[in-house]
C-alpha cells in the first residue's frame, strides 16, 4: 500500500516536517511513503497511490491515480478538493478540522477581546509613541464589556463548538447558526437555521464566520447582511475569505455602516499591498495565523495515524466529508 504526501507550501509550517513521514514508515512498515518536496513528480507518484495527503489536486492528477481510495486533507477547508473528478468518484475524502479547530477558536476569541476592548487602537498608537487614552475612550465604537454582549457564531463545527464554550465562559450571550439545527446547540443559548440569520443579525455585537465554503456560503455575507447589523457591531472571519463579499465589506467599513471587522482570512492571500483593507482604521487583520501552533504537526500525526489504522482495518474514518454537500 502506498501513501503520497504532497503539501509543499511557501509557508514552511503548512508543509509536513521530515519526521512526519519517517515516523509513519517506522510505525507502519507495510506502507510505502513518498514525501514530495515539490509538485513536479506528483502525477507520476500518484499513479499507484492508495492514499494521498494533500490540500488540493488537479483534475489530471486525479485521473492519473488509478488506485486512489482515500484523500486526507491536511486543512480543515476542503473546497479546493471538490472538483468533479473527486466528487463523482468513489474516493473517500476526510479533513483535518479536529486538528485546526481548537486553536483557531482561541484565535477567534482573542480577536473578539482585541476589538471589543479596542486593543487594536492601542497597538496602532504604540507604533506612533502616542498615549491615546482619551481618543480610545471616545472612539466609535469604543471599548465595551465583553460579558453580556451578544455573539453570533455562523458554523458550529470544530471551530464554532469550542468557541461557544470560550464565549460562554466570559459571560457572552451566544447564538449559533448551523445548517442542521437538529444536531443541537453545543452549549449556545440558542441555535438557528441559516434562513433565520436576517432576523437575529440586528441583535449581534459580534458576528463570527467559521462555516465551510460551499456554493451556498460563497459570498454569503455582503451588503444586505451588513445593512442588517448594528452600526457598532463587528464582523469577524476565521473561515475563508470567500465567505465575505469583500468589495461590499470595504464599502461598509468606509461608510461606517458597521463598527468594524477582524479578518484572519481574505479573498486573496497574501493580501495584496494595495488592498484598501490595510488602511481602514476599523479593520484589524491577522495574516492567516489562526491555525499556527507549535503542536500542529503532533496533532496532525496523531489524527492521521489513528485514521490510517482505521483505514487499514476497514473501519469508518473520522472527519469524513460529504462530497455532495462539500463539507
N, C-alpha and C positions, 0 to 999 in steps of 0.2 A: 504494500500500500504506500502511496506517495502523497506527501504534503508539499505544496509550494507556498512559501511566504513571500509576498510581493507587495510591500508597502513602503518603498523608499520615498522619502519626503524631504523637502528643503529645510523643514524644521526637524532637527535630529530627534527630538523626543517622540515624534509621531512614528518613527521607524523602530522596528523591533531591534533591541540590542543583540550583539552576537551570542550572549549567554542564553538567550531565549531558545534558539534552535539547538544549541549544544545540549541544553538541559532536556529538551524534547528527545533528542537522539539517545541520551542515557536512559531516560525513563521509559521510552517506547522504542526499544531496539528493532522491533519489527517494522518500523516506519522509516521510509526514505524521506529525508527532509532536504528540500532545495530552498535555500535562503538567498533571495536575489537582492543585489545592491543597486540594480537599475532595471528598467523595463525592456531592455533590448532583447533579452532571451526569453521573455515570458511566454510568448506564443509557442516556442519550442518546448519549454519545460512543462507547460500546462497540458500538453497533448496527452500525456499518460498519467495525469494527476487525478487522485480521488478527492482530494481536499485542497482548497485554496484559501489562504488567509490574505484578505485584500480589503481595500476600501472602495475600489471601483474596477470594472473590467470593460473592455471594448467588445463590440459585437464579434469581431473576427477572432478575438481571444477565446470567447465562449464557444464559438463554432469549432475551434481547434481542439477544445477539451472533450475528447471522446468518452472519457471515463468519469468525468466530474460528477460527484454526488452531493457535495456539501461546500458551501461558501460561508466562511466565518468572516464577518465584517469586524475589523478592528475598531470601528467607530460605532457610536450609538445610532447616528443617522445612516440610513441605507438607501436614500432616494437615488443616489448615483449608481446603484446596482439594479434599479428597477427598469431595466431595458427589456424589450420584448424577448430577446434570446434567453434571458434568465426567467422572466415572469412566466413564459409559455413552456418552460421546461420542467422536468422532474427534479431539478437540482434544489436541494433544501438550502435556505438562507437563514442564518442566525446573526444577531448583532451583539454588541458589547455594552448595551445600556447599563447593565449591572455594574460594569467596571467604572464607567464615567459618571453615572448618576449622582452618587452621594457627594463627590467633591464639587460637581457643577452646582448642586443645590446649596452648598456652603458659599460658593462664589456669588450666587444669586442673592443670598441673604446679606452678604457683605455689600452688594450693590444697593440693596434697599436701605441699609443702615447709612451708607455713604451719602446717598442723595437725600434721604429723609432728614438727616441731621446736617446737611449741607457741608459735609466734609470735602466734597468736590470743590466748592468755592474756596475753602481754607487752603487746600493744596495749591490751587492756582495762585492764591495770594502769596503763599510762601515762596513760590518761584520768583515773585517780584519784590520780596522782602517787605511786604505790606501787612500791617496789623489791621484787619478788616472786620473787627468785632461788630461795629455799628452797621457796616454795609451788609454783613451776613444776616444780622437780625432783621434788617429792613428789606432784604431781598424778597423777590416774589417768584416762586414760593420761598418762604423762609423755613428755618428749622422747625420740625414738628415732632410730636410724640409718636413713637412707633407703636407703643401699646395703645390699643383702642382704634388704630387705623384699620382700613379695610383693604385686603389684598385679594385680587382675583388671579388664580393660577390656571392658565389655559394649557391643559395637558396634564394628566395625572399618572404618569409613568414613573420611571426610575429617577427622574429629577423632581417632578412635581410632588411625589409622595413624601420624600424626606423634607422637602421644602415646607410642606404643610406643617410637619412636626416642628421645625425650627421656628416658623412664624407663630404658631400657637404658643410655643414656649415663651415668646416675647410679648404675648398678650394681644396679638393681632386677631381681627375677625377675618376668617378666610373662606372665600367661596371658590370652589373648584369647578372647572368646566371640562367635561370629557365627552367623548362620542358615545360611550356605553355607560350611562348613568346607573344601570343595574349592577355594575361591578363595585359600587359602593363609593363612599366619600373619603375614605382613607384618613379620617380624623378631621376633615374640614367641617366647618359649621353647616355647610350645605353644598350639594353638588347639582350642577345644572347641565343640560344638554347644550350643544353648540348653538342651537337655534334660539336659546334663551339669552345669549350674550348681550344683544342690544338692550334688553330690559334691565340687566344688572350692571352694565358698564357705568352708568351715572353714579353708582354708589362707591366706586373704587377710588382709593387714594393711590394704589399701585396696581398695575396690570403686568403680570409676568408671563411671557410666552416661552413654553418649553414643549410644544407639540411637535410631532413629526411632520416632515414636509410631504404632502400628498397633493394631488390636483385640487382637493377641497380646501387645503390650508395655504396654498400658494397665494401670497399677497392678501391673506385673509384680513390683515389689519391695514386699513387705508383711510381715506378721507372720511368716510361715513363713520368709522369707529372712533376716529379722533374727535369728530364733532360731538359724539355721544358722551365722551369723557368729560369729567370736571376740568375746569381751567387750571387747577393746581394739581392735577393727577399726573402720575409718571407712567410711561410705558417702558418695560424692561424686556430685553430679548437675550436669552441664553440658548435658544434652539438653533435656528438657522436664519440667515439674513433674508431668505426667500419668504419667510412668514410675513414680512412687512413690505408694503409698497413704499419704497424708500423716498421717491420724489414727494409723495404725499406726507411722509413724516417730516421731511425737510421743510416743507411748506407750513405744516402745523407748528413746528418749533420756531420758525422765523416769525410767524404771526402770533406766537404765544397763545395758541388755542389750547394747549395742554401745558402742564407745569414743566415737563422735560422728559428726557429719555436717558436710559443707561443701556448701552449696547456692548455685548461681548462678541457679537457676530454681525456681519454686514453682507450686503448683496455681493460685493466684490471683495475678495481678500487676497493679499493685504489691501486694506482700504487705501485707494489712491491718494496721493498727497494733495491733490486739488479737490478732493471731496469737500463740499460745504459743511459736512458733519463735524470736521475737525475744528472749525472756527465758531460754531454755535455755542454761546455761553450756557445754554440749557441742555447740553448733551454731554454725557460722560461716556468715554469709550475705553474699553479694555480690549487688547488685541488678541481675541480668541484665546484667552488664558484660563477660562473657567475650568477646563479639564486638566490643567497642568498639575502634576503631583509627583513627588519623588517615589511614590508607591505605585505609579501607574502600571509599570510592566510586571511587577509582582502580582498585582491584582489580575492583570491580563493573563498571565501564565496560569494562575490558579483557576480562573474561569474557563479558559480554553482547554486546559488539561483535563478538567472534570468533564467537559463536553466531549472531548476526544475519547475518554474512556467509555462514555455513554454511546458514542458513535460506533466504536469497535465492538461493543457488546450488543448492538442492535436496539438500544433503548432510546426513548424520545429525548430530543435535545432541549436544553434550556435556551431561552431567548429566541425562540422560533418566530420568524417573520411570516405574516400572512401576505403573500405576494399579491393577492387580489386587492388588498387594502393599501399596500405599500408601507406597512409598518408592523 
